[in-house]
Every structure is written in structure tokens, then in C-alpha cells.
Amino acid sequence: MGIFRTIGKMLFSTLFILSLTLTILLLALIKITNYEKIKEIAIPIINSQLNLTGEQKTLALQYLKYKCENESKITFDIGINITIDCKDVSYLKEENLSNYLATKILDSVYFEKYNCKLLECIDMKTLMSFMSFDFNKSLKEIFNYIFIATIVFGIVYFVLIETIENKLLSFATIFILTSLPYFFSDYLFFLLPNKFSKNEIFASILPKIKPQLDFLIYLFILGLILLVVYFALILKKRRLLKKNK
């Protein structure tokens, strides 16, 4: 019976650690591929690529108003199709034109249907598909299953550990170790190859990663609490043993 319990602990501790790590990774990806977060990252980059001068903004605005005289919506092909609602054009001004166009470009990319499942898109290595609503939705669906699996593996592993002290120490160690990426995320930039570290998109994304991992602080604190309780129980037991002697 003892050997089966030992094998079970090894198996479910490994499954729990792997599923917990995957849960953390998926949650971070879900947060960073959320529309508002992608918008925060992408709009400045798109604006810098557009780089419209004052004269270009004036001409562009005049052209949009001209095209909207007899249309409710107009569509442009600039490598991707962007659709502009003519109701918006009447409120547009030169100072917010760049942001408006950048948002429309982002929306076209983010809400594009890429006609590939998550693993297929990854295999195709389509960068744009990673910055899409479909990708974010797929991550959320997978996250639900992995999160449930993590809870199940954790409960089974907890039951298999013999003493409360060992339970506390084991889970404290796992929680502390899996939360460490938060404290080292500032150094990710230095670990990237030059072709990535010099890439404008990656350079913009990296500073945004740490705030998306802030939930790991709570996991780290939980680990510390379990560790404190563990040491408190050990000290209590030692005192009791000394009194009995």
C-alpha cells in the first residue's frame, strides 16, 4: 500500500505542478491578449507607422468627408480591409484622426476570423492570429478545463500526503516556486535574442507583462502563510515533546 501511495504522490504532485504552471501561463496570456490591453500596446505602434503630417491629416479628413456624402459606410483596403462609419466622420477632427484610424486598423486585425483552431494557428506561426479575439476566446476555453484539472490534481495530491505538516510544506513550496516568475519578469528582455529585443512590438509588450502577473503576488503570499503555519506547528510539536520528557 505504501509504494502505491508514494507513486501516487509523485504522479499527482507532477500533474499538479504542471497544470498550475499552465494555468498561470494561460491566465497571463488571456490578460495580455484582452482587447483593451492589446489596444494599449498596439495603438502607439500603429500611430508611429502611420506618421501622418498635419497636411496629410487635412487631406485625409477632406477625402473621408467627400466619400461619405452619399454613403453610410466606406471601406478601404490597406493590406487589410478597414470599414469607417460615416457618422463618425462628421465628428472627426485632425487631432484625433490618427488615433481613430489606428483603432480601426486594430479592430480589423483583432476581430478578423483566422479560420484556424488554436494549435493550427500556432503551427502556422501567424503573429496576427495571436493578437485576436478568437485567440483570446480559445485561451479562455482551454483555461476553464486546465483550471478544473488543477483543482482536481491538487485535491488528490493533498489527500495522498500523510501529515498536515507535510501537506503545508509541500503546497507552500509549490506556490512559492510557481510565483517566482513575477519577480524575474523584469529581466525577460535580456533573455531574448537580438532579433526579438530590437523588435518594436516585443519591446512594447514586455513592459506590460509584469502587471499581468500581479495575481502571482497573492499566490506567493499564500505560500508564505502556509510556510509560517508549517513552522508554527513544528515548533508547537517540539515544545510538546519537551514537556512530555
Secondary structure, 3 states (H helix, E strand, C coil): CHHHHHHHHHHHHHHHHHHHHHHHHHHHHHHHCCHHHHHHHHHHHHHHHHCCCHHHHHHHHHHHHHHCCCCCEEEEECCCEEEEEHHHHCCCCHHHHHHHHHHHHHHHHHCCCCCCCHHHHHHHCCHHHHCCHHHHHHHHHHHHHHHHHHHHHHHHHHHHCCCHHHHHHHHHHHHHHHHCHHHHHHHHHHHCCHHHHCCHHHHHHHHHHHHHCCHHHHHHHHHHHHHHHHHHHHHHHHHHHHHHC
